[in-house]
Amino acid sequence: MSDDIRSDQDPADHGCAAPSADSAGTEAVPTRRRVLALGAVTAGAVVSIRPALAQTVGSVLNCQIPVPDPGRAGSYIDADGKVVAARTKGAFPPSTRPFKGEEVKRAMANGSTLPGTDSERSRAYVKYIRRLQRGQGGFTCFASLQMPRG
């Protein structure tokens, strides 16, 4: 109990402002030693998270977005990016393969075409991808592309 400060002691002497209740129901204020230990634990967590974030960036660029998602395979994509019935006039057939996150990110950033598509089909596919919602195939990949990287 030498690390705890009772409520009858001055918390200002130990660099803490607000008392908190301990397991015995009395008020206690953490000592500098405890605060420093908590800081050391937090710093260790930050160091171990950074490599995981670097690995995540690589996996985001390799994730895949099917157009359309598997639940609507065989459907076409119109010029506005909406899923329509197969062989709808003016709509584009589904992509023959899913697009990688890196390909989608590039197409969204600078307007380049998605691999294996012409500019009109690519624009329609990108519009479809921008409309993806939770639960649709490729949504998690698309959402990951939207997160800022530091």
trRosetta pair geometry for C-beta under 8 A, 3 or more apart (Angstrom, degrees):
i j d omega theta_ij theta_ji phi_ij phi_ji
1 4 5.2 -54 -163 36 68 112
3 30 7.9 -10 153 -153 99 57
3 31 4.9 -115 -169 6 75 134
3 33 6.2 -93 -134 64 109 127
3 34 6.3 106 171 -43 124 110
4 22 6.5 3 -136 -68 143 155
4 28 4.4 -43 -159 -145 108 127
4 29 7.7 125 -163 50 61 47
4 31 7.4 -111 -82 -32 22 101
5 9 4.7 -110 -175 73 97 134
5 11 6.4 138 106 -100 147 67
5 13 8.0 167 -132 68 147 104
5 14 5.7 -142 -48 -3 153 156
5 16 7.8 167 37 51 142 129
5 28 6.2 128 57 -156 56 65
5 29 4.6 -28 57 50 118 95
5 31 6.8 131 -28 -74 102 81
6 9 5.3 99 61 -1 70 100
6 26 6.5 -32 -136 154 82 132
6 27 7.4 88 -169 76 46 73
6 28 7.0 -32 -96 -100 34 70
7 19 5.8 47 -105 -137 87 166
7 26 6.5 -137 -9 177 108 88
7 27 3.9 68 -70 63 114 115
7 28 7.7 -80 -49 -67 73 35
9 13 7.0 -82 162 40 99 130
9 14 8.0 49 128 -13 120 121
10 13 4.7 88 88 -13 99 105
11 14 6.0 -72 -163 46 50 98
11 16 5.0 -84 -178 83 106 84
11 17 6.3 117 120 -132 132 14
11 18 7.7 174 151 7 169 7
11 19 6.2 -136 -68 -63 141 84
11 29 4.5 143 -121 -66 108 171
12 15 7.7 56 -167 -66 36 22
12 17 7.7 39 -85 -102 67 56
14 29 6.1 137 75 110 134 123
14 31 5.7 -86 -166 -128 130 61
14 32 6.2 -144 -174 -30 79 85
15 32 5.6 61 41 -81 133 100
15 35 7.5 -102 99 23 120 158
16 19 7.9 96 124 -80 116 49
16 29 4.4 162 91 178 141 117
16 30 6.1 145 -89 59 154 69
16 31 7.9 -101 -19 -104 132 20
16 35 7.4 -171 -78 -53 107 136
18 29 7.6 160 94 -113 34 100
19 27 4.0 39 153 174 135 118
19 28 6.6 137 -161 63 91 16
19 29 5.1 -76 -108 -64 68 90
20 27 6.8 144 73 -152 18 74
20 28 6.4 -39 70 67 69 68
20 29 7.1 116 19 -97 75 47
20 30 7.8 11 32 -24 119 87
21 25 6.3 -19 -166 -145 111 32
21 26 7.3 150 -146 82 67 22
21 27 5.9 -54 -93 -99 53 57
21 28 7.4 69 -164 20 16 80
22 25 7.5 -52 72 12 64 18
22 26 5.9 -11 42 66 102 72
22 27 7.4 124 -1 -152 83 12
22 28 4.2 40 -40 7 118 130
30 34 4.0 -110 -171 82 106 135
30 35 5.6 126 119 -51 121 82
30 38 7.9 16 168 -15 158 133
31 34 5.1 102 53 7 70 97
31 35 7.2 -133 101 -1 40 89
32 35 5.6 -57 -147 40 36 112
32 36 6.1 35 155 -19 69 107
33 36 5.9 -56 -147 38 26 109
33 37 6.4 29 153 -21 62 107
34 37 5.6 -52 -146 35 32 113
34 38 6.4 35 154 -20 64 103
35 38 5.7 -52 -151 34 31 112
35 39 6.6 34 149 -19 63 105
36 39 5.5 -52 -150 35 35 115
36 40 6.5 37 151 -22 66 102
37 40 5.6 -51 -150 32 34 112
37 41 6.6 35 152 -18 64 102
38 41 5.8 -52 -151 34 33 111
38 42 6.4 34 151 -19 65 107
39 42 5.6 -55 -147 37 32 112
39 43 6.3 34 155 -21 66 105
40 43 5.8 -51 -147 34 31 112
40 44 6.6 34 153 -20 62 104
41 44 5.8 -56 -155 34 32 113
41 45 6.7 34 149 -21 64 103
42 45 5.6 -53 -154 31 35 113
42 46 6.7 36 151 -20 66 102
43 46 5.7 -51 -152 32 35 112
43 47 6.6 36 152 -19 66 104
44 47 5.7 -54 -150 35 34 112
44 48 6.4 23 156 -11 66 108
45 48 6.0 -63 -148 42 31 104
45 49 6.1 31 155 -24 67 110
46 49 5.8 -57 -143 33 30 111
46 50 6.8 42 159 -33 62 98
47 50 6.4 -44 -157 14 29 114
48 51 7.1 -53 -167 31 39 101
48 52 7.2 35 144 -12 64 112
49 52 5.4 -65 -158 41 45 115
49 53 6.2 46 149 -25 77 103
50 53 5.7 -54 -148 32 33 110
50 54 6.6 33 155 -18 65 102
51 54 5.5 -51 -150 35 37 113
51 55 6.4 38 152 -18 67 104
52 55 5.6 -54 -150 38 33 112
52 56 6.3 40 149 -26 65 104
53 56 5.3 -49 -147 31 35 117
53 57 6.8 43 153 -25 64 96
53 150 8.0 -20 161 53 148 91
54 57 5.9 -45 -155 24 34 113
54 58 7.2 31 149 -12 60 102
55 58 5.9 -56 -160 36 38 112
55 59 6.5 30 149 -14 69 107
56 59 5.7 -59 -146 41 35 107
56 60 6.2 41 154 -27 69 102
56 144 7.9 -137 168 -156 99 124
57 60 5.8 -51 -149 29 30 114
57 61 6.9 25 155 -14 61 104
57 149 5.9 71 -108 -129 117 136
58 61 6.1 -60 -155 36 32 107
58 62 6.6 11 154 -3 66 113
59 62 5.7 -68 -146 49 36 102
59 63 6.3 58 152 -49 70 90
60 63 5.8 -32 -147 1 33 116
60 101 5.2 -138 154 139 59 165
60 141 7.1 146 -152 -150 63 67
60 144 4.4 -147 -126 139 110 126
60 145 6.4 159 172 -74 112 60
61 100 6.9 29 159 156 57 106
61 101 4.9 -140 -136 85 23 109
61 102 4.0 47 -169 -63 91 96
61 105 7.1 -60 -116 11 77 142
62 100 6.0 -40 -138 -153 36 111
62 101 6.4 -16 28 29 15 107
62 102 7.1 16 -67 -16 43 108
63 100 7.2 123 70 -158 37 60
63 101 4.5 54 53 -38 83 123
63 140 7.3 -117 -172 101 150 88
63 141 3.6 -169 124 -117 128 109
63 144 6.5 85 20 53 155 143
64 98 3.9 62 175 124 112 137
64 99 6.9 147 -154 73 66 34
64 100 6.1 -42 -97 -99 67 48
64 101 7.3 -91 -66 -33 25 75
64 138 6.9 -82 119 -104 56 87
64 141 6.3 -135 60 -75 24 165
65 98 5.8 161 72 -170 30 96
65 99 5.1 -24 61 61 91 88
65 100 8.0 137 17 -124 81 3
65 101 7.0 106 -18 -81 103 59
65 104 5.7 43 28 -55 140 151
65 129 5.8 48 156 -122 150 113
65 132 7.5 -96 -148 -60 117 156
65 137 7.7 139 -150 130 51 77
65 138 3.4 83 -137 -148 72 124
65 141 5.1 -143 -63 83 89 135
65 142 5.9 78 -101 -55 135 93
66 69 5.6 107 80 -117 105 38
66 70 6.1 56 78 -45 160 71
66 73 7.8 -34 156 -89 136 90
66 95 7.0 -164 -164 62 56 115
66 98 4.2 -59 -78 -97 64 99
66 99 8.0 161 -89 15 22 67
66 137 5.1 -6 43 122 113 128
66 138 5.6 -147 33 -47 61 121
67 77 6.4 -21 170 -44 103 149
67 94 6.2 174 112 -157 65 74
67 95 4.3 68 64 -1 99 121
67 98 7.4 134 2 -124 68 55
67 99 6.7 25 -11 -3 114 108
67 125 4.9 18 -162 -144 166 100
67 128 5.7 103 -141 93 106 142
67 129 6.8 -56 -89 -62 113 90
67 138 7.6 22 -61 -33 62 170
68 71 7.9 -82 132 65 106 67
68 72 4.3 -46 118 86 140 109
68 73 6.8 -156 73 -83 90 35
68 75 5.3 -7 19 66 148 106
68 77 6.4 164 -58 -67 95 101
68 83 5.2 59 -104 -106 150 117
68 94 5.7 -83 12 -115 75 109
68 128 6.7 -106 -98 -179 77 141
69 72 5.9 64 61 28 73 92
69 73 7.9 -88 108 -52 37 69
69 132 7.6 114 -51 -125 121 103
69 136 4.6 -145 -41 -176 161 85
69 137 3.3 148 -148 39 98 97
69 138 5.9 -136 -94 13 93 102
70 73 5.4 -5 -150 -42 45 111
70 137 5.0 94 9 -39 85 157
71 136 7.2 -106 30 -131 126 69
71 137 6.7 170 1 -10 89 108
72 75 4.4 -34 163 14 98 134
72 83 5.2 -14 160 -158 157 151
73 94 6.6 31 -152 -103 56 175
74 86 5.6 -43 155 -71 83 127
74 94 6.6 -56 -70 -10 10 138
75 83 4.8 35 132 -172 143 100
75 84 6.5 155 -179 70 98 33
75 85 6.7 -74 -135 -119 83 20
75 86 6.1 -110 -118 -59 35 71
75 94 6.7 83 67 -62 50 111
76 83 7.5 138 76 -158 41 54
76 84 5.2 -34 74 70 92 88
76 85 6.9 6 25 94 100 30
76 86 5.6 127 -25 -118 96 38
76 87 6.9 178 -34 -14 138 21
76 88 5.2 -154 61 31 139 97
76 91 3.8 95 133 128 129 124
76 92 5.9 156 -168 72 92 35
76 93 5.8 -55 -111 -98 89 33
76 94 6.9 -118 -102 -43 40 66
77 81 6.4 -14 -174 -140 106 35
77 82 7.2 150 -155 73 60 32
77 83 6.3 -37 -99 -98 64 51
77 84 7.2 138 -115 20 14 85
77 91 6.1 164 76 -171 29 95
77 92 5.1 -26 63 61 86 95
77 94 7.1 104 -16 -96 98 54
77 124 5.0 136 123 146 109 112
77 125 6.2 87 100 -86 163 57
77 128 5.0 -53 -141 -61 132 142
78 81 7.2 -51 72 18 68 17
78 82 5.1 -7 41 58 110 86
78 84 5.0 65 -39 -13 105 131
78 88 6.6 -51 -78 101 98 136
78 90 6.6 35 -140 110 88 94
78 91 4.4 -58 -87 -104 63 96
78 92 7.6 159 -100 13 18 75
78 124 6.6 -144 114 -147 27 123
79 90 6.6 -52 -23 155 109 102
79 91 7.5 -120 -24 -104 63 55
79 120 7.1 -46 -117 -176 97 95
79 123 7.5 12 -159 100 72 107
79 124 5.2 -86 -124 -93 34 109
79 127 7.8 47 154 37 40 154
80 124 7.5 19 31 -131 19 81
80 127 6.1 -133 166 143 34 150
81 124 5.8 -180 -77 -168 57 55
81 125 7.5 120 -116 -127 84 4
81 126 7.4 -79 -97 84 121 45
81 127 2.7 -133 -53 115 128 96
81 128 4.0 -163 -160 -57 84 51
81 129 7.6 -96 -148 17 123 49
81 130 6.7 -29 -162 48 166 94
81 131 5.3 147 130 -5 124 128
82 128 7.5 -155 -42 -99 13 83
82 131 7.5 -6 -87 56 55 175
83 128 7.2 89 -58 -132 75 115
84 88 4.2 -38 127 5 129 161
84 91 5.0 -127 58 -93 130 160
85 88 5.2 114 66 -54 74 105
86 93 7.9 37 -143 -120 80 76
87 91 8.0 98 138 62 8 110
88 91 4.0 43 77 11 101 133
91 124 7.9 154 -151 -169 60 154
92 120 7.7 169 -67 119 129 91
92 121 4.7 133 -127 -125 153 91
92 124 5.3 141 12 81 133 151
92 125 7.4 -74 85 -52 147 86
95 98 7.0 108 99 -94 131 26
95 99 6.8 -61 179 -37 168 92
95 114 7.8 -59 -111 126 133 141
95 116 7.4 104 -151 90 91 125
95 117 7.6 -51 -110 -65 97 116
95 125 6.5 69 -57 -119 118 135
96 116 6.7 -97 38 153 110 154
97 116 7.4 90 36 26 103 160
98 138 7.1 -168 -148 -87 114 115
99 103 4.7 -120 -175 83 98 127
99 104 5.2 112 121 -54 126 95
99 114 5.5 -56 -109 -155 140 123
99 115 7.2 156 -121 36 92 93
99 125 7.5 108 -24 156 145 134
99 129 7.8 -55 55 -83 135 141
100 103 4.7 95 58 3 80 102
100 104 7.2 -154 93 -2 42 87
101 104 5.7 -59 -147 40 33 109
101 105 6.0 35 156 -23 69 108
101 141 5.2 -135 -82 -177 105 105
101 144 6.9 -36 -132 85 144 113
101 145 5.6 -168 -162 -73 100 111
102 105 5.7 -52 -143 35 27 113
102 106 6.4 28 157 -19 62 107
103 106 5.9 -56 -151 36 28 111
103 107 6.4 24 153 -16 63 109
103 114 5.8 76 154 -139 113 76
103 115 5.8 -66 -141 -4 140 103
104 107 5.7 -57 -146 39 31 110
104 108 6.2 25 158 -15 67 109
104 114 7.1 13 -89 -105 57 109
104 126 7.3 154 -149 -114 79 80
104 129 5.9 -156 -146 -174 126 166
104 141 7.8 95 38 133 151 111
104 142 7.1 -84 140 -103 155 77
104 145 6.4 -83 99 -86 113 168
105 108 6.0 -60 -146 40 27 106
105 109 6.0 23 158 -20 65 114
105 145 5.1 -151 -84 -149 97 121
106 109 5.9 -61 -141 38 26 109
106 110 6.5 -35 -178 33 64 100
106 112 5.4 -30 141 50 99 126
107 110 7.7 -86 -132 56 15 64
107 111 7.1 18 -169 -150 53 12
107 112 5.4 -101 -101 73 57 71
107 113 6.6 17 -117 -166 108 10
107 114 5.1 -12 -74 -65 154 74
107 122 6.2 -137 -148 180 133 113
107 126 5.5 -142 130 -88 120 125
108 126 6.0 166 -82 -153 75 118
108 129 7.7 -108 -68 92 118 131
108 130 7.6 138 -115 -73 120 101
108 145 7.5 103 37 143 149 136
112 122 8.0 -93 125 172 45 154
113 117 5.4 -151 174 83 106 89
113 118 6.7 -71 -142 178 149 17
113 119 5.4 -95 -85 -90 118 55
113 122 4.0 -137 -144 -51 75 163
114 117 4.7 35 70 26 89 130
114 121 7.8 -99 51 111 107 88
114 122 4.5 171 15 -126 85 95
114 125 5.6 -59 12 82 152 144
114 126 7.1 -178 -38 -55 116 90
117 121 4.1 -136 -163 93 106 113
117 122 4.3 142 107 -62 130 81
117 125 6.5 -99 -103 3 168 141
118 121 5.2 85 51 17 72 104
118 122 6.8 -137 93 -9 32 96
119 122 5.6 -57 -143 38 28 114
119 123 6.4 32 159 -22 64 104
120 123 5.9 -53 -150 33 29 110
120 124 6.6 27 153 -16 63 106
121 124 5.7 -55 -151 37 33 111
121 125 6.3 33 152 -19 67 107
122 125 5.7 -56 -146 38 31 111
122 126 6.2 30 155 -19 66 106
123 126 5.8 -54 -145 37 29 110
123 127 6.4 32 154 -20 63 105
124 127 5.7 -54 -150 35 31 112
124 128 6.5 35 149 -21 63 103
125 128 5.4 -51 -151 33 34 115
125 129 6.4 35 151 -20 66 103
126 129 5.5 -50 -147 35 34 113
126 130 6.4 38 152 -21 65 103
127 130 5.7 -51 -148 34 32 113
127 131 6.6 28 153 -17 62 108
128 131 5.9 -66 -157 37 31 109
128 132 7.5 57 145 -51 62 81
129 132 5.8 -19 -165 -20 42 114
129 138 6.9 -86 -129 138 85 134
129 142 5.7 -179 178 -106 90 131
130 142 7.8 -174 -95 -166 29 135
132 136 5.1 -143 -155 79 84 131
132 138 5.8 -107 -121 96 153 96
132 139 4.5 -169 152 -97 116 75
132 142 5.0 117 56 35 142 160
133 136 5.6 84 59 0 61 118
133 139 6.3 -37 100 -111 19 135
134 139 5.6 160 -102 151 30 158
135 139 6.8 43 37 5 33 156
136 139 4.8 106 64 -43 79 113
138 141 5.3 -58 -160 43 57 115
138 142 5.8 57 145 -23 83 106
139 142 5.7 -60 -147 40 31 110
139 143 6.0 31 157 -20 69 107
140 143 5.7 -52 -144 37 29 112
140 144 6.4 33 154 -22 62 105
141 144 5.8 -57 -154 33 29 113
141 145 6.8 31 150 -22 62 103
142 145 5.7 -53 -156 29 34 113
142 146 6.9 33 149 -21 64 104
143 146 5.7 -56 -157 30 37 113
143 147 7.2 43 148 -31 65 97
144 147 5.9 -44 -156 15 40 114
